[in-house]
Amino acid sequence: MTDASITSSNLGTAGGSSVISEAQFRDFYELLKPRVMRLVVFTGLVGLIAAPAPIHPFVGFVAVLCIAIGGGAAGALNMWWDADIDAIMKRTSKRPIPAGKVTLQEARGLGFALSGFSVMMLGLATNWFAAGLLAFTIFFYVVIYTIWLKRITPQNIVIGGAAGAFPPMVGWAAVTGDVSFESFLMFALIFMWTPPHFWALALFTRSDYDNASIPMLTVTHGRKSTRKHILAYTVLLAALAFGMCFTGLGGPVFITTAIILNALFLKGAWTIWQRDERQSEADNFLAERKFFKLSLLYLFVHFGAIVIDCGLAQVGLWGVL
């Protein structure tokens, strides 16, 4: 894949013109995938808060900022490399590069610059172990997932999902200088959540992946197999969440959250698995989209519960509850 081939073959079509307009700040901001970055920032912050050691508020702020910038840098490099398929897929065709607002060179330069800045600043502000973990996170998302796995295997989102699971470990490491069983559990929760979340999205956007020749599970194995995989991973995810209730992360709020939310998630996965291709496409679409929307709340609520439990423990209310 070359910059020239992408520009000439796809970008002009998607953007309606081969002319690159002058980029604005908002266009560069969109390169950082701000909606994805919100989850990265939040889970990284939770890892920092849950760590069993104090950290100066300003240092903590810098650490979370570096995690956010690193996540944004990975997003920009992802958009640079995937510009050709982004131009084909309806869901991504209005991104800054295929829309003709930002050049490939600008996106690549921004991604590399922010990657280096975030890693160096995190190392200087906290410790170099956390900085190295952030660097590995960026490398994993850009090279292992985007460049290598995404276009060659239906397991792309399973293995590549690890990239989005590292932020709480980075936040934890920024405080302690290492990783622990609890930080690994937070990593595992995101890792196991990623496949059912993205496969639910793929169920009602399958034509996008077909058109772009991306071997998503819905394309290579069909919708029925994808629903089975969603159910299987949801069962494993629920088992993991319930298991976390018996660890240091399992305060009363988290336990309550895990019971209620995973029951709903399991019900949604079961409903999807029972869908029949003979049923109306509109009904299937609604069930899949409902499950996807629930998956958007899943991590925020679980990690929010961890924060609340940490607050209760700090003020001495955990034992009362």
Secondary structure as UniProt FT lines:
FT   HELIX           3..6
FT   HELIX           7..11
FT   HELIX           12..15
FT   HELIX           25..31
FT   HELIX           34..50
FT   HELIX           57..81
FT   HELIX           83..86
FT   TURN            87..88
FT   TURN            90..94
FT   TURN            96..100
FT   HELIX           104..125
FT   HELIX           128..139
FT   HELIX           140..149
FT   TURN            150..152
FT   TURN            154..155
FT   HELIX           156..160
FT   HELIX           162..165
FT   HELIX           167..176
FT   HELIX           181..203
FT   HELIX           206..211
FT   TURN            212..213
FT   HELIX           217..220
FT   HELIX           222..244
FT   TURN            245..246
FT   TURN            248..249
FT   HELIX           252..273
FT   TURN            277..278
FT   HELIX           281..314
FT   TURN            315..316
FT   TURN            318..320
//
